[in-house]
Amino acid sequence: QEVPSSAPPRGMGNVCDKRNPSLNGNSRRRLTVSQPGNDIADRRRAQEQDVSEKEELLRLLPGSRRVSIGGRECLDAFQATWDDKRVSLHGDRDALRTEDGSCIGFLCKKGKKPESPNQDDFFIIRSEELTLCGVMDGHGACGHDISLYVSESLPGLILRHACFDVEPLKALTEAFEHMHRHIKAISEMPFQGRKFDATLSGTTATVIGMKRGFLYCAAAGDSRAVVGRAAEGGKWKADDLVRDHKPDLADEQQRIVKSGGEVRKIPGDLVHRIFVREMHYPGLAMSRSLGDLEAHKVGCVATPEVVSMKITQDMKFVLVASDGVWEFITTQEAVDLVGKYGPSRVQAATEELCTEAYKRWLREEGDVVDDITAVVVWL
């Protein structure tokens, strides 16, 4: 989600933003344009390495029923609108549903943007004693590569952290920061050896974890997580776990200004963005992310906001989704929709939520639909 610079720093590409009307005279939003990827053979070797990593992660989990599910790289940048994300599954799929009624639904769909692959990604890791899920929404020319890299790498950084058992919020925070350092190191490699360039590309990341009767959440960006609570009269109450990280939030803007950046809205745009002071780049529309190295020079941070709470009887499910869902659907609408299905039809609920989001994009924007991803976990 960057605005192209009239005089970008050396090494920067020209990146289109889904919320910059100056880049597309026919609509208010334009989705990021991806560039040709690395050699397919190299990518397939990387996928083989990922299989080994996922199997190793599963061995770290307690219990006999364990499963890992996550997005796989799209080998065709021109996949059809509303195509499913390619998915890898390791372990026992039945572990998505436990004997006490907890169950998970998920969906990751490409939006209506012929020039770019699906830049969303996700992961689900589960055993009898632990659930860990995440949603990533990439942006910029290499956004799909970075979101995939995070979905593959972040779970291991969390689960292997020395503090994860006793101080999960510390583990989540440091895992996010470590993840960003990995992205930066890859971007600084010689051109022939690097997987991507995060100078003007990055991803959101929102992770939820459940273990020993507690819910944990860590988020950087605007992939929102919400708890669905049972209310009186058969109604539902939606509680956001963390806020969307927008540059014009008072504390976020203060940090950006202190770091040499500025926050402003360009004429005709819908959102506030981060810029180098008195310059026209990088134009990032969020104040926390992984990657986005130019924005991180002027106050954007990878440190997530974290929260923990004891799971109470009225807490029925958790929903985490990319902003393709939240652009035109409120958290209360989403919770009402998911809640009416109940745990036994969690996958149907997830699919209807994403389909409704897609319909609203078409109704509001006509020829543009963002990528859409949602994960629902009944507690």
N, C-alpha and C positions, 0 to 999 in steps of 0.2 A: 504494500500500500504506500507507494512512494510517488512523488511528483517529479517529472523529469526536470533536470536543471538546465538552465540556459548556458551555464558554464560549469559543468560538474567537475569535481576533483578527478585527478588522473586515475584511470582504471575503472571509472564508473560507466555503466551502460545506461541506455535510455529506457526507463521503466514506466509503464502506464499504470494508473491507479484507478480502481473501480469507483472512486468517489471524486474524480476530478473531471468536471464537465468540460473544461477547456480542451481535453484530449478527445472528446467525442461529441460532436455537435448534435447527435441524434438521441442521446440519453444522458441522464445525470450521473450514471455510474459506468465505469469501465473496469473490467477485470484485468489483473496483471498479465503481461505477455511473457511467456516463457521462451527460452532460447533452446536450440538443439542440445541434447544431453551428451553424456560421455559415450564411449563405445559400448554397444550392447553386451559384448562378451565380458567386458570389465564389470558391467552392472550385474550380470548373471553370477559372476564369481562372488561379488559382494553379497548377493542374495544367499548363496550357499554358506557363506560365513555367518549370515544372520540366522540361518537355521540352527547352526551349532550354538550360537549365542542364546537363542530362545530355549533350546533343550537344556543348556547349562543353567539358565535362570530357573526353569521349572524344578530342577534338582535342588535349588535353594529353598523351595517352598515346603512347608510341613504338610503332612497328609498324603494320602494315596491318590486322590482325585485332584488333578491339576490341569489347567489349560492356559494357553497363551494364544491370543488372537491379535492380529495387527494388519495394517495396510501393507501392500506390496507396491513396488514401483510400477507405474504404467509405462509400458514399452512403446506405446503409441500416443504421441502428443495430440493427435487429432481424434481421440476417442469420442464417441457420440455423446450428445447431451443426455443427462440422466443415467449414464452408465454407472454400474456399481464399481466401487473401488475393488481392485484385486486384493484378496485377503489371504494371509498365511495363518494356518491353524496348527498348533502343536499340543499334544496331550489329549485329554479326554474332554470332548465338547460337552458331555453331560454335566461337567463341573460348573457350567453356566447356571445350572439350576440345583439348589441344595434342598435337603430334606425338610428344612424349616420354612420353605416357601420363598427364599430369596432367589431372584432370577435376573437375567440381564438381556436386554435387547440392544441392537446396534444397527446403524445404517450410515454409509458414507457414499454420497452421490456427486457426480460431476455436474456442475452448473451449465448454463447456456453460455458458452464462451469458446467458440471454435478454435481460437488461436492458442489455447492453453490447456494443459492437462489438469486433472483434479489436484489442487494444491492443498487440500485438507488431508489429514491423516489421523490415526487413532491407535490406541492399544488397550487391550484388556488382559490382565493376568489374574488368575484366581485359583485358590485352593479352599479347603474347608475352613481355614482360619484367617485367610487374607483375601481382600479384593483390592486391586489397584487398576485404575482406568485413567486414560488421558485422551484429550482432543487437542490437535494442533491445526492451525490455519495459516498456511504459508502465504507470503506476499513478496512481490518483486520477481525479477527474471529467474532467480534460482529458488523461489519460495517452495516449490514442490520437492526439490532435493533436500532442502533444510528441514522441512516438516517431516519428511520420511526419515532422515537421519536422527532427528530428535525422538521420533516414535520408536525407533529401533534401539537407541542408546540410553535415553533417560531412565527407563525402568531399571536397567542394571545399575546405574549410578545411585538410584534410590535404594534398591534392595541390598546392595553391597555396602552401603554406608555404615560405618561403625556405630552410628547413633540411632539407626532406624528403629531398633527394638525399644529403646528407652527414651529417646527424644526425636520422635518422628518429624516434628515441625522443623527442627534444626537440620535433620537429614534432607528433607524436601528442599529447604532453602539452599543449602550448600550444593545439592545435586543440580538445581537449576543454574546456579552460578558456575559450577564446574562445566555443565553442558555448554554454556555460552563461551567459556574459554576454549573448549574443544572446537567449536564452530570458528572462532577467531583464528586458532592455530591452523586449521585446514585452509582458511581463506588466505593465509599468509604464506602458504606453500608455493613453490614454483608452479607456474601455470600448468605444465604437463602433468603434474602429480596431484592436483587438488580436485576434489569432488564438486566443489561449487565456490562461488564468490559471494560472500555475505556483506559486501560493502554497502549495497543498497537492497539487500534481500534479507528476509528473516521469517520468523514464525511466532505466533502466539503459543502458549502452552498452559493448559489447565489440567491438573491431576487431582483425582479424588482417591482416598484410601480408606478402607474400613477394616478394623481388626480390634478384637477384644472389647467390643461394644462401643467403640469410638469411631467418629467420622473425622477425617482430615482432608483439607483442601489447600492446594497451592496453585496460584494463578499469576500469569504475566500476560497481559493483553486483554482481549475482549471476547474470548471464548468462555461464555458464562456458565456457571454451575449454580443449580438451584435445588432446594429441598422441597418436596411435596409433603405437606402436613395435613392430616385428617382434621377437619374442623366440624363444628356442630351442624346438625341438619344434613349430613351427608355431603357437605361442601368441602372444598379444598383451599388451603392457604399456601401461597408460594413465598419462600424465603430465599433471597439471593445469598449465596455463601460469601462471595466477594464482589467488589464493584468492577465495572469495566474501567480499564486504565486509559483514560482520555487525557490528552495534554492540557486541556483547559481546567482540569480539577485543580483547586487552589494549591494544595501541597505538591502536586506533580509539577505544576507550572513553576512554582518557586524553585524547585530543584533544577529544572531545565534552565531557568534564567541565571541561576548561580553558576551553572556549568558553561555559560557562554552561548546558550541557545535562546531562541524566542519562540513564542507560540502565537500563531495568527491564522486567520481564515482568509484565503485568497478569494477575490471577487467571483461570485457564482458558485463557490464550493459549499458543501454541506457541513463540513467538520473543521475543527481546529487541527493544526499540524505543527510538528516540530521543525524548525529551520535553524541553521547556523545564523547567528545574528547578522542582519542586513544582507543576507544571501537568499537564494531561491532553492536550496536543497537542505536536507534530504526530503522534507515534506512528509514525514511519517505520521500517520493518524492515530498513533497510540503511544503511550509514555513508558510502557514496559514490554519487552520482547526478548527473544533469543535471536542473535544475529544483528542485522541492521547496524553495522559497525560505525558508519558515519553518524547516525543518530545517537549512538552510545557515547560519542565524543562530546555531545552537548546535552547530557542529562537523561537520556533514555537509559533504563537499567534492566538487567535480567533478574534482579532480586524479586521473587514472587511475594505477593501478599498471602499470608497463611492463616488458617483458622482451624481450630479443633473443637469438637463438642461431643458430649455423651449422646449416644443414640437413644432417644426417648420413644415411648410407645406411640406418640402421635406422628412420628417421622416415618413415612411409608416408603418413599423412594427418593433417589437423587438423579437428576438429569444434568448432563454436561453436553454442550453443543457449541458449534462454531457460529459465527455471526450471520452465516447464511440462514440460520433458523431465527435469530433474534432481530434481524433487520426490520421485520414487519409483524412479529409475533411477540407479545408481552410474556413475561415469565408466568403471570397468572393464567393467561390463555393456555400456555403450554402445559402447565400443571393440571389444569382442568381437563384438557384433552387426554393426557396420559393416565390420569387418575380414573377416568371412567372405564378403562379397559381392565384394570386390576392386574395382579401379577401373572395370572395364567396366560394373558394375551399381551405380554410386554413387547414382543416383536411386532405385532400388529399395531400397537400404539406408537411405537417408534417410527414405523413406516408411514402411518397417517400424519404424524407430526411433520415429518420431512416433506411429505407430499403437499400438505397444506402450506408449508413455507414456500415451496416451489410455485404453487398457484398464486400466492400473494406477490411474489417477485414478478411474475408475468403480468398480473393485474396492474401493479404499480409502475413497472419499468418496461414491459413489453418485450424488448429484445435482449435483456441482460438478466441472468440469474447467477448468483454466487454459488460456489460449491457448498454443499449442505451435509453436515455430519451431526449425529446425535447418538449418545450412549445413555441408556436408562438402566438403573440398578434398583430393584426392589429390595428393601432392607429386611 
